[in-house]
């Protein structure tokens, strides 16, 4: 769980093995990256990094979150404070 100030603008890469992703911020999906191409024993091998990307706001710095067993929560700091008051 991570909280950011309102007005966040970032490109966020996400990956979770056994969990879900939640965000308070409106997001738009980024196109997937190209798979990495390798050659082994005369055969082509294509590997994906398994991250998917979303853009928050106008985009900006790249933030990367990876979870194995658990959820990724990207929260608006103000809404988090309001929930704790209730």
N, C-alpha and C positions, 0 to 999 in steps of 0.2 A: 504494500500500500504506500502510495506516495501522493502528496498534496502539493498543488501549485497555486500561485496567485491567479486571480481572474485575468483574462487577457493573454493567456498562454498562447504562444505561436511556436510550434515545433513539428518536426517530422519524427514520428515515434515508430520504432521497430519492436514487434512483440512476438514472443514465442512461449507457449506453455504446453507441457507434455500431458499433464493431467489436471486441468483447471480451465477457468474461463477468464475473459477479460471484460472489465467494466470501466466506463469513463463517464464522469459528469459533464465533460466537454463535448460539444458537437464535433464529429470527426468526418472526414472523407477518406476513402480508401486510396492508397497509392498503388500504382501498377507494380506487379511483382517484378523482382530483379531477375536478370537472366541467369539461367543455371550455369554452373561452372563446368567447363568441358575439359576432360582429361583423356589421355590415350594410355591404354595398358594392354600389352600383348596384342597390339594391332586392333584393339577394339575401343570404341568411343564410350566414355562413361560421363554421364551428366548428373551433377549433384546440385540439389537445391539447398539453400541455407535454412529453409523452413521458417524463416521470419516473415511476417506480413507487416505491411506498413500502413499507417494512418497519418493524416495531416490534421493538426489542430490549428485553428486560426489561419493565418497566412503562411504557415510553415516556418521553418527556421532551423535551429540547431537540431542535430539528430540525437535522439534519446533512445536507448536500447534497454528493453526489459525482457528477462528470460526467467521462467519459473518452471520447476520440475513437478512438484506436488503442491499445487495451490493456485489461487487466483491472482491475477494482476489487477490492481485497482488504481486508476488514475483519477484523482479527485480534485475538485475545486476547493481550495482552502477555506473560502467563505462558507460554502455549504456544509463543509465538514464541521466547522465551528458552530454553526447553527444547529446541526443535528446533535452535537454534544450537549448543548444547552437544554434540549428537550428532555 
